[in-house]
Amino acid sequence: MNHHTWHIKSVFKMLMLSLLFASPEIASTRGNFRNNLDVLRETDECINCDFSHSDLSGQSFIGQNLQGSNFANANLSNSSLNQGNFQFASFQGTDLRGASFWGANLTRANLVSAVIDSSTQIEWKWRLVWKLVNQGGQNIDMSASNLSGGFLYSVSLSGANLSEANLSNTDLSIADLTDADLSGVNLQDSSLDGANLSGANLRGANLNEAILWRANLRGSSIDETTQLNEPWNLVWDIVNNGAPKQNFDGIDLEGANLEQAELAGVSFRDADLDEAIFSDANLSSADFSGAQLRSAILNDANMVRANFKGVKGYGISLIDANLEGANLEGVDFSFPRGETRTERLLRNLSIQSITNDAIELWFDTSASDQNIFRTNTQNIPLNHVNISRADLSWANLKSVQLMDSDLQGANLLGADLSNANLTGANLSPTIDKASALKLYTILVQANLTRATLTDANLTKAWLVRANLSQSILLNVDLHEAKLMGANLAGADLTGANLREANLSDANLTGAILDNANLKDIVLCRAIMPDGNLSEQVCEETEAGANEV
């Protein structure tokens, strides 16, 4: 699993853990911890109560129900917690020296960084869980051990011998189980979301009802005695045996980890692939039309000529993905109303066009011309695409066709849009519903050489130091646009609206400005179409290219 996957999953999981103690139900029980103690004395119950950072040393919690309560960084030294219910409770960073837990329920209790020593009276199973979650267990022999119900989030157990162990109802989310011996292990009802099981021996293992959301099963071993529910059995088969040209139309593979899978020509039409992982997978010529790919990870994937028509993909991650010749017509990469600005990184995206001849030579390994995609390119069908607020900084979008597309608030910093067709595209500002902030379309240092922007809306767009040489800007709306230091040499701005636009230090050599609206335009130090320097007086408030 690559570092992008691990990072995103870790952030997600820790966010969920932090929200556990920020929900309305839990917040209602917060306040003075002594009030919670009064509730305990009266009812012997205080579910989801907050005792974090409290001094509870020497207190008695015998037989009381404190399920889901937060004792993080509290002092529980010499306290009696015997027979208490502490399921899902957090003891992260808690001082438990001298505390007594005999008969207590610590199922999935968080013991990360808890202070436990020889004076702590706690069952051997929970002491072992505490040791593993804090010290790891690489190559350790725990065969036939009982760790059921343990909280082993993100623990390292690579190479460990866990054969015939009882790990039922255990939280092993994001755990490292690479090359571990899990033969005959009981993992029923356990959480293995994001866990790395590559190379693990799962022969005879019981994984019934186990959660394997985004778990890495590549290289793991199963046999006819392995109990593995669908769709995870199918996921294992795909990542280990491949599934080129197979039909998975309408399938539900939400959260499946198909990293590095061989899926050339596969059909996922109308499939539910939300939050699935396809990093480094071969998806050339795959059909995703109508599929759901929200928050899916396709980093470094090969999606040459793939069909994404009509895909719902907000939150998708396509870092370094190759979408050369792909069809993204009607794709919606924007976030729903009310959500924050997208953080999906689409950096270094390759969406280059292909030639008609190249289609015939695509899978011909004998083709000697390695530069068949260099010239005579055919525009890629990306018309009517909604990529508003998307981060496409430094993206490779050569010759891309984005006619009538919605690029409001998009970040195209340094993007290469040379020879692109953005006729009728909307690149005006938009409002972030969550923050109420105005988001401007960023085209700073973008390469728009010979691009077509006829009738495009670039109101208030940031085009500082952008290269628009030889571009077609007929009737384009550049009202209040920031074009400081921009290169507009040879550009056709016939009928363009440049009212109140700032072209300080811009190069307009050979530009056509027939019927253009130049009212209140700023041309400080700009090179005019005739090659002469503008005679406009520069005011102190006029920012030049180097001041942005």
KAWOJO-V165221 format. One record per pair of residues at least 24 apart in sequence whose ideal C-beta (glycine too) atoms are under 8 Angstrom apart, sorted by the first residue. I is the first residue (numbers start at 0). J is the second residue. Records with the same first field share a line. If there is no record, write none. Layout:
I=J ; J
//
This chain:
0=195 ; 197 ; 215 ; 256 ; 258 ; 276 ; 278
1=258 ; 278 ; 279 ; 298 ; 299
3=278 ; 296 ; 298 ; 316 ; 318
4=213 ; 256 ; 258 ; 276 ; 278 ; 296 ; 298
5=173 ; 193
7=296 ; 316
8=173 ; 192 ; 193 ; 213
9=153 ; 173 ; 193
12=152 ; 153 ; 172 ; 173 ; 192 ; 193
16=109
19=67 ; 89
20=49 ; 51 ; 69 ; 89
22=47
25=49 ; 67 ; 69
39=63 ; 65
51=89
56=94
95=119 ; 121
100=125
105=148
106=148 ; 168
107=148 ; 149 ; 150 ; 168 ; 169 ; 170
108=150
109=150 ; 152
110=150
111=150 ; 152
124=149
125=149
131=156
142=180
147=185
162=200
167=205
192=254
201=225 ; 227
206=231
211=256
212=254 ; 274
213=254 ; 255 ; 256 ; 274 ; 276
214=256
215=256 ; 258
216=256
217=256 ; 258 ; 259
230=255
231=255
237=262
294=343
303=361
304=353 ; 361
313=338 ; 341 ; 343
314=341 ; 343
315=343
316=343 ; 344 ; 345
317=343 ; 344 ; 345 ; 348
318=344 ; 345 ; 346 ; 347 ; 348
319=346 ; 347 ; 348 ; 349
320=348 ; 349
321=349
322=348 ; 349 ; 350
323=349 ; 350 ; 351 ; 352 ; 353 ; 372
324=351 ; 352 ; 353 ; 379
325=350 ; 379
326=379 ; 380 ; 381
327=379 ; 380 ; 381 ; 384
328=380 ; 381 ; 382 ; 383 ; 384
329=383 ; 384
330=381 ; 384 ; 385 ; 386
331=385
332=384 ; 385 ; 386 ; 389
333=385 ; 386 ; 387 ; 388 ; 389 ; 405
334=388
336=432
337=432 ; 433
338=432 ; 433
339=431 ; 433 ; 434
340=388 ; 408 ; 431 ; 433 ; 434 ; 438
341=388 ; 389 ; 390
342=390
343=389 ; 390
344=390
345=389 ; 390 ; 391 ; 394
346=390 ; 391 ; 392 ; 393 ; 394
347=393 ; 394 ; 395
348=391 ; 394 ; 395 ; 396
349=395
350=379 ; 381 ; 394 ; 395 ; 396 ; 397 ; 399
351=376 ; 395 ; 397 ; 398
352=376 ; 377 ; 378 ; 379 ; 397 ; 398 ; 399
353=377
376=418
378=420
387=429
388=429 ; 431 ; 438
392=441
406=440
407=438 ; 440
408=438 ; 439 ; 440
409=440 ; 441
410=440 ; 441
411=440 ; 441 ; 442 ; 445
412=441 ; 442 ; 443 ; 444 ; 445
413=443 ; 444 ; 445
414=442 ; 445 ; 446
415=445 ; 446
416=445 ; 446 ; 447 ; 450
417=446 ; 447 ; 448 ; 449 ; 450
418=448 ; 449 ; 450
419=447 ; 450 ; 451
420=450 ; 451
421=450 ; 451 ; 452 ; 455
422=451 ; 452 ; 453 ; 454 ; 455
423=453 ; 454 ; 455
424=452 ; 455 ; 456
425=455 ; 456
426=455 ; 456 ; 457 ; 460
427=456 ; 457 ; 458 ; 459 ; 460 ; 476
428=458 ; 459 ; 460
443=547
463=544 ; 547
464=544
468=506
481=547
483=542 ; 543 ; 544 ; 546 ; 547
484=543 ; 544 ; 545 ; 547
501=541 ; 542
503=537 ; 541 ; 542 ; 543 ; 544
504=543 ; 544 ; 545
505=544
//
